[in-house]
């Protein structure tokens, strides 16, 4: 073989050549999008722990993926399309690339469930236990999930896709990933990116809605200090919630079970090492795998479509209506209690812990510098985590 043929072979085998064939320009667009996401994660600190991994996974898969038959690809759509038919992991393990193997943890629900375990270990359920009415705010904040679901159906999405899009309104990334991987895995990339982007934008999205729907008088309300919650209550609570919710909706067992187990390790007082491991080492490891795996699903041929634009718009709508639902029920509680409940805590009913609660605190202090709403807002915030898991379990039970 002469040198020209050798150079030609090297060129044909290179990724640069692939950019000019088989719609390789789409991969270039996705590489540009991944760079934008990296900028948002690193420079703007938009959910960096996950967004940086997702963005780099997007970069990797679009650098290596130039056709479903490519043996050098890190992620093979054709293998996962076949998996939807035969549900056999054998071909994935045999012929899959690095990202195919890592994605198994998403598809089986392992990564989202372990993330929930870490969230449970890091979260104090005391504010919710001391004020059970917070559960109503967490439930009201799921309004956007079901409104977006019906909106997606009207726009032509099937039930599985509509359910996966609607769950973005819960503002809970792991829950969105868990449900979408079960019901509509081909939409996982845009749904995950939308969910985590809106979670990161909570300080920008929620305050205008909070000021629009509440009066200055309502925002100034100082709430009474919550009662102290006993150690026994904190130990019993995760056990009771697991028993009731899982019996009611068995499909919630992976998420709710892991959430409550993590919290039990935190509160029982005899498993400090396990609690510390789940909060730190395990949480970090799973976050690494989850981010890269989700990024792997953003293959250009699937991501660049009208569906993606619809998902982004519907996701934002769902998130806004979830915030509105929490605020409206907060206003109702303000009326029913004679002005003792600050309706701003209703916006924390979305399950972005603890960011949504901090936004309630900030807006409350703007209206009244002596206001301290953080612990009161943590009740609906924790209720929102449970509520989004229940909503996902309900949708999974209906459409699976």
N, C-alpha and C positions, 0 to 999 in steps of 0.2 A: 504494500500500500504506500503510495507516494505521500509527500507531506501535505499536498492540497486536499487529498481525500481524508487524511487524518484530521486536518483542521476543519473540514466540512462536517465530519462525524462529530467532533467535539462541539461544534456550533449547533448542530441539530439536536444534540443531547442536552444542551444547556437550557437553563430557564429563560435566558434572554431571547432565544429563538422562539420559545413558546408564547412570548408576549405578542407575537405577530401572527399567530395562528390560533384556531379554535377559540375565538373571542377572548384572546389573552388580554385585551384592553380592559375587560371587566376586572381581571385580577389586579391590574394597575390601579384602578379606582379603589378597590378594596384595600390595597396597600396604603393608598393615600388616606382612606378613612381610618385605618388602624393607627397611622401616625397622628391623626387628629385626636383620636381617643387616648393615645399615649400622652399627648400634650395636655388634655383635660385632666387625666389622672395624675400626672406628675406636677405640672405647673399650677393647675387650678385646684388640685386635690379633690376631684370629684370621685368619691368612693375609691381611692387609689388602691386599697388592698386587693380589690377584685378587678377594677377596671384596667389596671396596668396588665394583669395576667390575661384578661379577655382580649385586650388590644394586641398583645404580643402573640397570643394564640391565633388571632385573625391574621396577623402578619405572616406567621409561619405557614399556615395552611394555604394562603394565597401565593406564597413564594414557591411552595412545593407542589401545589395542586394545579395541573394543567390538563386534566382529563381523567375520568373515573378509572381508566385502565392503567394509569401511570403506576409503575411498580415502586417509584421513589416517593410517592405521595405519603405525607404523614397521616392523612385522613382520607378515607375512601367512601364517598357517598354511595357508590354502587353496592358495597358490602352492607351498609346500613339500610338501604332500600330493600335488599334481599332479606335482611333481618326482620323487617316489618311483615314479611310473608311467612318465613319459616321459624322465626323466634329462636334461632340457633346461634349461639355465640362461637361455635366451633370455627366457622369461616373467619370470624373477626380475629380470633386468637391465632389462627394459622396464617392468614394473609394480610392482616391489618398492620398499619403503621403505628408509630408511637402514640399519636393522638387518638387513634382508634381504640387502643388499649386503655388509655386514660379515660376516654369517654364512657367506657363501660360503667364506671363509678357514678356517672350522671344518670345513665339509662336505668340502672338498677335502683336509683334513689339513695345510694350510699352517701354521697357527698352532701346533698341538702340535709339529710337526716343528722349527720354528724355536725354540720354547722348549727342546726337547731340545738343539739346537745350542748355545744359551746355557748350559745346564746342563753340557754337555761342556766348554765353554771355562772354566767356573768351578771345575771339579772336578779334584782331584789323584787320579789313578788309582794313585799310588805304593803306598798301603797294600794295595790289592788285588793288585798285581803282586808285592809282597814276601811276601805270604801268600796263595797261590792257593787254599788251603783255604777262604778266605772265600767262594768261589763256592758252596760247599755250603750255607752259611748263607743266602746270597741266594736259592738255589733252594728251600730249606726254607721260607722266609718267603712263598713263593707258594702254600703249602698252603691258605690261606684263600680264594684265588681260586677254586680248584676245588671246595672244600667249599660255598662260597656259590653256585657255579654249580648244583650238584646240589640244594641247598636251594631255589633259585629255580625249578628245574624241578618239584620236588615241590609248590610253591605255585601252579603253574599257568602260569608264564611260559614262552613259547616259547624255543627255543634261542638265538636272537639276543639276546633280552632277558636271559636268564639269563647269557650270556657278558658282556654289558655290565654287569650288576650285580656279577658275580663279580670283575671287574677292580678294583673299589673296594678289594678286599683288598690290592692291590699298593701302596696308599698313594701313588699317583702320579697327580696330577690330569691332566697332559697326556695320559698314556697312556689314562686313563679317557675323556677327551673324544675322543681319536682313535678308539678302538675303538667307542664308542657312536655317534659321528657316522656311522660306516660301517655298523653293524649295526642300530641302533635309535634313530635320531635323535629320535624323539618322546619318548624318555626322557632326553634329554641334560640338561635342567634339573635334575631331582631327583638324577640320578646325579652331576653335576658338583658340586652343592652338598653332597651327602653326602660325596664324596671329599675336597673341600677342607676341609670342617668337621672330618672325622676327622683329617686331616693336622694341622690346627691344635690338635686336642685330644690329640695324642700325649703331651705331658707329664702329662696326666690319665689317659689310658686305659692306657698301657703300664706304669707303675711298679707298680700293684697286681698285675698279671700276673707281672711280673718277681720280685716278692717272694714271690708264691705258689708259683712253680715252681722257685725256686732256694733253696739253703740259705745261711745266713750265711757259712759256710766257703767256699762257691763264690763268693759275691759279693766276698769279700776277696782273691781270687787276683790277684796282680800278674803281669802278663805281661811277658815279655822284650821288649826293644826290637827293633823290626823292622829288618831289614837295609836298608842304603841302596840305592836303586834308581837305576841309571844312566840318563843322558839317552837313550842308545840304546834301552834297554828301554821307556822312556816313549813314544818315537816309534814303535817297532815295534808296541807293544801295540794301539793303536786300529786299525791297519791289519789286523792278524791277526784281531782280533775282528770287524771289519766283513766280512772275507772269509769267515770260518767261519760266522757267524750268518746273514748274508744268503744264502749258498749253501744253508744248512740250511733257513731259512724266508724265502723271498723277500718275503713280506708284511711282514717287519720292516724292510725297507730304509729307508722314510722316517724312522722313529724311530731305529733303531740307526745308520744311515748319518749322520744329522745329529749324533747324540750323539758319534760317533767323529770326525767332521770337526771339530767344535768343540774336542774335546780335542787333536786333532792340531795345530790352529792354536795352541793354548796351549803345546804342548810342543816344537814343531819349532824354535823360536827365531828364525825369519825372518819371522814374520807377526804381530808384536806389535800392529800397528794393527788388523788384522782381528780378532784375539782380543779386543782392548779394545772394538771396535765391537759384536761379538756379545754380549759380557758385559754391556754397558751400554746403548748407544743402541738397538740392535735389540731386545734383550730387553725394554726398557721399552715400546717402540712396540707390539710384538706382544702384550705383557701387557695393554695398553690395549684393543686390538681383541678379544682373546680374552675378557676379562672381560665386556665389554659384549655381545658376540655370544652368549655362553652365557646371560647374564641374559635375553636376548631370547626364549629358548625357554621361559621360565617363564610362559607364558600361563595365566591362571586356569583355563580350561576343561580344560586338559590336566594342570596341576600338582596341582590339588585333587582327589585321587582316592585310593582305597584302595591303588592301585598305589604311590603315593608313600610311604605309610607302610610298605609291605612293603619297598620299596627301602632306606629309611632303616634299618630293622631288619636286613635282610640285609647291608647295607654294614657296619654295626657288627660283626655276627657275623664277616664276612669279615676285617675288620681285626684283630679279636681273635685269630682262629685263625691268621692270618699271623704275628702276634707269638708265639703259642704254638709254632708250627712252628719258628721260628728259635731260640727258647729251648731246645726239646727237643733239637734237633741240637747246639746249643751245649753242653748237658749231656753228650751223647754224646761230643763231642770232648774235654770235660773228663776223662771217664773214660778214653778211649783214649790221651790224652797224659799220663796220670798226674797230672792236676791242673795242667797248664800253661796251659790255656785257660779264661778266665773266661766262663762261659756267658751273662753279661749282654750280651756283644757280639752274641749271636744275635738279640736283639730289634731290632738295627739292620739286620737283613736286609730290612725293609720299605724302600721306596725314597724315603722322605721325607728328602732330603739337605739339610743335615746335621743336622736336628732330632733324628732317631732316634738318631744317634751321640752327640749331646750328652746325651740322656736316659740312655744307657748309661753315659756318663762320670759324670753326676750320681749315679746309683744306686751306681756302683762306689765313688765317693768317700764316700758316706754310710756304707758298710760299712767302708771303709779309706781314711782321709783322704790317705794317700800314694799312692793308686791313680791311674793315669793311663791310661784306656782309650780316649780319644778317637780316636787314630790307629789303634788296633787295630779299633775299631768302624767306622771309615770304610771298611775293606775290605769287610765285609758290606753296608754301606750302598750303596756303589757297585755291588756285585754285585746288590743288589736293584733298582737302576735298570735294569741290563741284563736281569735276570730278569723284571721286569714287562713290558718291551718284548717279550721272547721269548714270555711267556705271552699277551700281546695278539696277537702275530703268529700263534701257534698257533691261538688261538680265531678269528681272522679267516680263517685258511686253511680252518678246518673249516666255518664258518658263512656265509662270504661267498657 
